[in-house]
């Protein structure tokens, strides 16, 4: 069995546990800290996808291509922000968010 950072992560690591986005929640894959609803022009985002096993040349290219596809390509509906603890597998809403 092959192991990497995403398969060995547990609840105490604050690594992303699902493909979700939200505000100041460190269990989301895409994090937009601060008050992004009040000041969207001054907001920043963190893509918390990469780990030490990622190819340092292909990962930035893939992130750039995904960004260009989001800007120029077909517009996908953005789901609402997730403010749940994504490590809480007892919560049915968390399991539904991980399944998407």
C-alpha positions as CSV (number, residue, x, y, z in Angstrom):
1,X,0.0,0.0,0.0
2,X,1.3,3.4,-0.9
3,X,1.2,6.1,1.8
4,X,1.5,9.9,1.4
5,X,0.6,12.9,3.5
6,X,-3.1,12.8,2.7
7,X,-3.6,9.2,3.7
8,X,-1.7,9.4,7.0
9,X,-3.4,12.6,8.2
10,X,-5.5,12.5,11.3
11,X,-7.6,15.0,13.2
12,X,-4.8,16.8,15.0
13,X,-2.8,17.8,11.9
14,X,-5.2,20.5,10.4
15,X,-4.6,19.2,7.0
16,X,-7.5,19.3,4.5
17,X,-9.9,16.5,4.9
18,X,-12.2,17.1,1.9
19,X,-12.7,19.2,-1.2
20,X,-14.3,22.2,0.5
21,X,-13.7,25.9,1.0
22,X,-14.4,28.3,3.8
23,X,-13.2,31.1,5.9
24,X,-10.9,30.7,8.9
25,X,-11.3,26.9,9.0
26,X,-8.0,24.9,8.6
27,X,-9.8,21.7,7.7
28,X,-10.9,23.0,4.3
29,X,-8.9,22.5,1.1
30,X,-9.3,26.1,0.0
31,X,-9.1,28.6,2.8
32,X,-10.1,32.3,2.5
33,X,-9.1,33.8,5.9
34,X,-10.4,37.1,7.1
35,X,-13.6,38.9,6.3
36,X,-14.0,38.0,2.6
37,X,-17.7,38.9,2.6
38,X,-17.0,42.5,3.6
39,X,-13.9,43.2,1.5
40,X,-13.7,40.8,-1.5
41,X,-11.1,43.0,-3.2
42,X,-8.7,42.6,-0.2
43,X,-9.3,38.9,0.4
44,X,-6.6,36.3,-0.1
45,X,-6.8,32.6,-0.4
46,X,-4.7,29.6,0.6
47,X,-4.7,26.5,-1.5
48,X,-3.8,23.8,1.0
49,X,-3.4,21.0,-1.5
50,X,0.3,20.3,-1.9
51,X,2.5,18.1,0.3
52,X,6.1,17.1,0.1
53,X,5.5,14.3,-2.4
54,X,4.2,16.7,-5.0
55,X,6.2,17.4,-8.2
56,X,7.5,21.0,-7.8
57,X,7.2,21.6,-11.5
58,X,3.8,20.1,-12.3
59,X,1.9,21.3,-9.3
60,X,2.2,25.1,-10.1
61,X,1.4,24.4,-13.7
62,X,-1.7,22.4,-12.7
63,X,-2.8,25.1,-10.3
64,X,-2.3,27.8,-13.0
65,X,-4.3,25.8,-15.6
66,X,-7.1,25.3,-13.1
67,X,-7.2,29.0,-12.4
68,X,-7.3,29.9,-16.1
69,X,-10.1,27.3,-16.6
70,X,-12.0,28.9,-13.8
71,X,-11.6,32.4,-15.3
72,X,-12.0,31.7,-19.0
73,X,-13.8,28.3,-19.2
74,X,-17.2,27.1,-18.2
75,X,-18.5,28.7,-15.0
76,X,-19.2,26.1,-12.3
77,X,-21.5,26.9,-9.5
78,X,-19.6,27.7,-6.3
79,X,-20.9,25.8,-3.3
80,X,-21.6,27.6,0.0
81,X,-18.6,28.0,2.3
82,X,-18.0,25.1,4.8
83,X,-17.6,26.0,8.4
84,X,-17.7,22.5,9.8
85,X,-14.9,20.5,11.3
86,X,-14.2,18.1,8.5
87,X,-12.7,15.5,10.8
88,X,-16.1,15.0,12.5
89,X,-17.1,11.8,10.8
90,X,-20.1,11.3,13.1
91,X,-21.7,14.4,11.5
92,X,-23.8,13.4,8.4
93,X,-23.2,16.8,6.8
94,X,-19.5,16.3,6.9
95,X,-19.8,12.9,5.3
96,X,-22.0,14.4,2.5
97,X,-19.5,17.2,1.9
98,X,-16.6,14.7,1.6
99,X,-18.6,12.6,-0.8
100,X,-19.0,15.5,-3.3
